[in-house]
Amino acid sequence: MAMSSDIEALFQYLKGKGLKTWHIVLLGDIIGEKLKEAPAPPPPPEIRLPELPELPKYEDLIRMARQIGEELAKKMPKPKEISTKILDKKNFPVKKTFDLVNVNLPGRLKEVIIRSPSTDFSILIMSDGYKKMDRSYSELAEISEHSEDIDAYEEAGNGIYVVKLKDIYWIESFIATIYVDNPITFHNLWASYEIYS
C-alpha cells in the first residue's frame, strides 16, 4: 500500500537517524496503541441561543393602544361643561378636502360615519398636533378586520362604501379631514363629538 507523502517523509527521516525498518514499524504500533487508549476528546459545548421574545400580534397592539388611550383619558381634568356637536351632511360634494371635525378644545370623537359611491377617498386625523392617522379607504378596510374602533366595508348590493370611526380622545386639538383626488359627492358625512370646557 502506498504511503502518504507525510508518512513517507517521516519514515525517511527516521531511517536517516539510523533506525531500522522494524524499529519504525514497532514504534508505529506502540503509538497506535497509545492513541487507542487515550480518552476521546470532549464534545464541543452546546451553544444555546437566547430565546427571543414573541412579538405581539397586530390585534394585540390595537388593544394595547386603546387601553393606553383610555387610561390617558381618565387622567384628563374633569370638564366643567360637556357640549355635543353634530355634523350632518347629505349628498355633499367634496372637490379636494373637507373637515369633518376641527376644534381647539379638549374632547372626544364619539363617531364618524362616511357613506361614499367611491373608494377613492382618504381620511387624515390630527390629534394634539400629531398625525394620528392618514389612510385610504382600502387601507381602512384591511385594518377594520382587526379593530374595534374602525369599520370599513361595502354595503351589500348597492355599491356604497362605508367608513365608521369612534372613540378618539384628545387634550388640546383635533382635526378629522376627508380628502379626494377627484371630486366625490358623498351620500352622508356624519360626525358626533364632545367638547370639554
C-alpha positions as CSV (number, residue, x, y, z in Angstrom):
1,M,0.0,0.0,0.0
2,A,1.4,3.4,-1.0
3,M,2.2,5.7,2.0
4,S,1.1,9.3,2.1
5,S,3.7,11.9,1.5
6,D,3.8,12.9,5.2
7,I,4.2,9.4,6.4
8,E,6.8,8.7,3.7
9,A,8.8,11.8,4.8
10,L,8.7,10.7,8.5
11,F,9.7,7.2,7.5
12,Q,12.7,8.5,5.6
13,Y,13.6,10.9,8.4
14,L,13.7,8.1,11.0
15,K,15.7,5.9,8.7
16,G,18.2,8.7,8.3
17,K,18.6,8.7,12.1
18,G,19.8,5.1,12.0
19,L,16.5,3.3,12.9
20,K,15.8,0.1,11.2
21,T,12.6,-0.5,9.4
22,W,11.3,-3.0,12.1
23,H,12.1,-0.3,14.7
24,I,9.9,2.2,12.9
25,V,7.1,-0.4,12.5
26,L,7.3,-1.2,16.2
27,L,7.3,2.4,17.1
28,G,4.2,3.0,14.9
29,D,2.4,0.1,16.6
30,I,3.2,1.5,20.1
31,I,2.0,5.0,19.1
32,G,-1.2,3.5,17.6
33,E,-2.0,1.5,20.8
34,K,-1.4,4.6,23.0
35,L,-3.7,6.6,20.8
36,K,-6.4,4.0,21.2
37,E,-6.1,4.2,25.0
38,A,-6.3,8.0,25.1
39,P,-9.7,9.3,26.1
40,A,-11.9,10.7,23.4
41,P,-11.9,14.4,23.2
42,P,-14.9,16.0,24.9
43,P,-17.8,17.0,22.7
44,P,-17.9,20.7,21.8
45,P,-20.0,22.8,24.2
46,E,-23.7,23.1,23.3
47,I,-24.5,26.6,22.1
48,R,-27.9,27.7,23.1
49,L,-29.2,30.9,21.5
50,P,-31.2,33.1,23.8
51,E,-35.0,32.9,23.3
52,L,-36.3,35.9,21.5
53,P,-39.5,37.4,22.9
54,E,-42.6,36.7,20.9
55,L,-43.7,39.9,19.0
56,P,-47.3,41.0,19.8
57,K,-49.9,40.4,17.2
58,Y,-51.5,43.3,15.3
59,E,-54.8,43.0,17.1
60,D,-52.9,42.9,20.5
61,L,-51.2,46.2,19.5
62,I,-54.5,47.8,18.7
63,R,-56.0,46.6,22.0
64,M,-52.9,47.9,23.9
65,A,-53.1,51.3,22.2
66,R,-56.8,51.6,23.0
67,Q,-56.1,50.8,26.7
68,I,-53.4,53.4,26.8
69,G,-55.8,56.0,25.3
70,E,-58.5,55.1,27.9
71,E,-56.0,55.5,30.8
72,L,-54.8,58.8,29.5
73,A,-58.4,60.0,29.1
74,K,-59.2,59.0,32.7
75,K,-56.3,61.4,33.8
76,M,-57.7,64.3,31.9
77,P,-59.2,67.0,34.2
78,K,-62.9,66.7,34.7
79,P,-64.7,69.2,32.4
80,K,-67.0,71.8,33.9
81,E,-69.2,71.5,30.8
82,I,-69.7,69.0,28.1
83,S,-71.3,70.0,24.8
84,T,-72.1,67.6,22.0
85,K,-71.6,68.8,18.4
86,I,-73.2,67.1,15.3
87,L,-72.2,67.4,11.7
88,D,-74.8,66.0,9.3
89,K,-74.3,66.4,5.5
90,K,-76.3,64.6,2.8
91,N,-75.3,64.4,-0.9
92,F,-72.4,66.6,-0.1
93,P,-69.8,67.3,-2.8
94,V,-66.1,67.4,-1.9
95,K,-63.7,68.7,-4.5
96,K,-60.4,68.4,-2.6
97,T,-60.8,68.4,1.2
98,F,-63.4,68.8,3.9
99,D,-63.0,69.0,7.7
100,L,-65.5,66.7,9.5
101,V,-64.2,68.0,12.8
102,N,-61.9,70.9,13.6
103,V,-61.7,72.0,17.3
104,N,-59.1,73.5,19.6
105,L,-60.6,72.4,22.9
106,P,-60.3,69.0,24.8
107,G,-62.9,66.4,23.7
108,R,-63.8,63.1,22.4
109,L,-64.9,61.8,19.0
110,K,-68.0,59.7,19.6
111,E,-68.4,58.6,16.0
112,V,-67.8,59.5,12.3
113,I,-69.8,57.9,9.5
114,I,-68.9,58.3,5.8
115,R,-71.0,56.8,3.0
116,S,-69.5,57.2,-0.5
117,P,-70.2,55.9,-4.0
118,S,-66.4,55.5,-4.5
119,T,-63.5,54.1,-2.6
120,D,-61.2,56.9,-3.9
121,F,-61.0,58.9,-0.7
122,S,-58.8,59.1,2.4
123,I,-59.0,60.3,6.0
124,L,-56.5,62.3,7.9
125,I,-56.7,62.7,11.6
126,M,-54.5,65.1,13.6
127,S,-54.7,64.9,17.4
128,D,-53.0,67.4,19.6
129,G,-50.8,68.5,16.7
130,Y,-49.7,65.0,15.8
131,K,-50.8,62.9,12.8
132,K,-52.7,60.0,14.3
133,M,-54.0,58.5,11.0
134,D,-53.7,59.1,7.3
135,R,-55.4,56.1,5.5
136,S,-57.2,55.4,2.3
137,Y,-60.5,53.6,2.2
138,S,-58.7,50.4,1.1
139,E,-56.2,50.6,4.0
140,L,-59.0,51.1,6.5
141,A,-60.9,48.1,5.1
142,E,-57.8,45.9,5.8
143,I,-57.4,47.3,9.3
144,S,-61.1,47.1,10.2
145,E,-60.9,43.3,10.4
146,H,-58.7,43.7,13.5
147,S,-60.0,46.8,15.1
148,E,-63.0,47.5,17.3
149,D,-62.9,51.2,16.6
150,I,-62.7,51.2,12.8
151,D,-65.2,49.7,10.3
152,A,-64.8,49.9,6.5
153,Y,-67.0,47.9,4.2
154,E,-69.2,47.9,1.2
155,E,-73.0,47.9,1.8
156,A,-74.4,44.7,0.3
157,G,-75.9,45.1,-3.2
158,N,-75.8,48.9,-3.6
159,G,-72.2,49.9,-4.2
160,I,-71.9,52.3,-1.3
161,Y,-68.7,52.3,0.7
162,V,-68.9,53.0,4.4
163,V,-66.3,54.0,7.0
164,K,-67.0,54.3,10.7
165,L,-64.6,55.7,13.3
166,K,-65.3,56.0,17.0
167,D,-63.9,56.7,20.5
168,I,-60.9,59.0,19.9
169,Y,-59.9,61.3,22.7
170,W,-57.7,64.4,22.6
171,I,-56.4,67.0,25.1
172,E,-55.9,70.2,23.1
173,S,-56.9,70.0,19.5
174,F,-58.4,67.6,16.9
175,I,-58.9,67.6,13.2
176,A,-60.6,64.9,11.1
177,T,-60.3,65.7,7.3
178,I,-61.6,63.8,4.3
179,Y,-59.7,64.3,1.1
180,V,-60.1,63.1,-2.5
181,D,-58.1,63.2,-5.7
182,N,-61.2,63.6,-7.9
183,P,-64.5,65.3,-6.8
184,I,-66.9,62.9,-5.0
185,T,-70.5,63.6,-3.9
186,F,-70.8,61.7,-0.6
187,H,-74.2,60.2,0.3
188,N,-73.6,61.0,4.0
189,L,-70.9,62.7,6.1
190,W,-71.8,62.5,9.8
191,A,-69.8,63.2,12.9
192,S,-70.7,63.3,16.6
193,Y,-68.2,64.6,19.1
194,E,-68.0,66.1,22.6
195,I,-66.2,69.4,23.6
196,Y,-65.0,69.8,27.2
197,S,-64.8,73.2,28.7
